[in-house]
């Protein structure tokens, strides 16, 4: 029943976004900018207030950092000739998922509401990691790295992260006497923003219609290993870690489902900013999103065993 509810929420939103993208090709950027700057922080504040700001948030963020670090270390320590993913952009795409736009709706649909704090914690840890490590990996030399003013911009990028804004906002609201009322008021807008975020993901899928079949086949071959690593490899890593340290089943399930989220749009944004492998990043975001509609329900069934 939960899987039907999940698909009933995800598929219509993605289809609406795809159709809108066909008629308004560049509209996703107009919508995504205010959504990321204002909508997502407000949405996450509502979700955080609903689930509560507690220690599990930090624990989940730490678990995300551990799992992603292990995967990135494995991919970067393998010999070049034996490494299934030599492309740095695809390595990023293998490790960082669309936890905010895709993973949180999955958590809301499949898990109890008290699992949200684990999902948001994972998103927080992954967001901090990708915006700190991502640009470093995609710059060719130390000179280029310095030239990009990365360290100068790092603080600004992190502080502009929807997850960071949401935590600060939720802490401020929680300290007020109107905490309960504001929490109740923000819940519906929070869900609306999540729906709009999924519509934007659907708009991005419009890339498929503009590509020839031969190009799609070529891109599929290029991203195949990254696709497998993102939708299967990272969730397996998270499942093993969670089992070894005996996390509560609800926390484990939330973290594994977040790890199974499709490649983050952030990977595409970073690749565009550094002019590295934009086509591969786009392909991975699109195909992992489509494939996740199958793999995430499978993961949910496995976790229920």
FENFEN-V926098 format. One record per residue. BURIAL is + if it has 24 or more other C-alpha atoms within 12 Angstrom, else -. Layout:
# FENFEN-V926098
burial=BURIAL
burial=BURIAL
This chain:
# FENFEN-V926098
burial=-
burial=-
burial=+
burial=-
burial=-
burial=+
burial=+
burial=-
burial=+
burial=+
burial=+
burial=-
burial=+
burial=+
burial=+
burial=+
burial=+
burial=+
burial=+
burial=+
burial=+
burial=-
burial=-
burial=-
burial=-
burial=-
burial=+
burial=+
burial=-
burial=-
burial=+
burial=+
burial=-
burial=-
burial=+
burial=+
burial=+
burial=+
burial=+
burial=+
burial=+
burial=+
burial=+
burial=+
burial=+
burial=+
burial=+
burial=+
burial=+
burial=+
burial=+
burial=+
burial=+
burial=-
burial=-
burial=+
burial=+
burial=-
burial=+
burial=+
burial=+
burial=+
burial=+
burial=+
burial=+
burial=+
burial=+
burial=+
burial=+
burial=+
burial=+
burial=+
burial=-
burial=+
burial=+
burial=-
burial=-
burial=-
burial=-
burial=-
burial=-
burial=-
burial=-
burial=+
burial=+
burial=+
burial=+
burial=+
burial=+
burial=+
burial=+
burial=+
burial=+
burial=+
burial=+
burial=+
burial=+
burial=+
burial=+
burial=+
burial=+
burial=+
burial=+
burial=+
burial=+
burial=+
burial=+
burial=+
burial=+
burial=+
burial=+
burial=-
burial=+
burial=+
burial=+
burial=+
burial=+
burial=+
burial=+
burial=+
burial=+
burial=+
burial=+
burial=+
burial=+
burial=+
burial=+
burial=+
burial=+
burial=+
burial=+
burial=+
burial=+
burial=+
burial=+
burial=+
burial=+
burial=+
burial=+
burial=-
burial=-
burial=-
burial=-
burial=-
burial=-
burial=-
burial=-
burial=-
burial=-
burial=+
burial=-
burial=-
burial=-
burial=-
burial=-
burial=-
burial=+
burial=+
burial=-
burial=+
burial=+
burial=+
burial=+
burial=+
burial=+
burial=+
burial=+
burial=-
burial=+
burial=+
burial=-
burial=-
burial=+
burial=+
burial=-
burial=-
burial=-
burial=-
burial=-
burial=-
burial=-
burial=+
burial=+
burial=-
burial=-
burial=+
burial=+
burial=-
burial=+
burial=+
burial=+
burial=+
burial=+
burial=+
burial=+
burial=+
burial=+
burial=+
burial=+
burial=+
burial=+
burial=+
burial=+
burial=+
burial=+
burial=+
burial=+
burial=+
burial=-
burial=-
burial=-
burial=-
burial=-
burial=-
burial=-
burial=+
burial=-
burial=-
burial=+
burial=+
burial=-
burial=+
burial=+
burial=+
burial=+
burial=+
burial=+
burial=+
burial=+
burial=+
burial=+
burial=+
burial=+
burial=+
burial=+
burial=+
burial=+
burial=+
burial=+
burial=-
burial=+
burial=+
burial=-
burial=-
burial=-
burial=-
burial=-
burial=-
burial=-
burial=+
burial=+
burial=+
burial=+
burial=+
burial=+
burial=+
burial=+
burial=+
burial=+
burial=+
burial=+
burial=+
burial=+
burial=+
burial=+
burial=+
burial=+
burial=+
burial=+
burial=+
burial=+
burial=-
burial=-
burial=+
burial=-
burial=+
burial=+
burial=+
burial=+
burial=+
burial=+
burial=+
burial=+
burial=+
burial=+
burial=+
burial=+
burial=+
burial=+
burial=+
burial=+
burial=+
burial=+
burial=+
burial=+
burial=+
burial=+
burial=-
burial=+
burial=+
burial=-
burial=-
burial=+
burial=-
burial=-
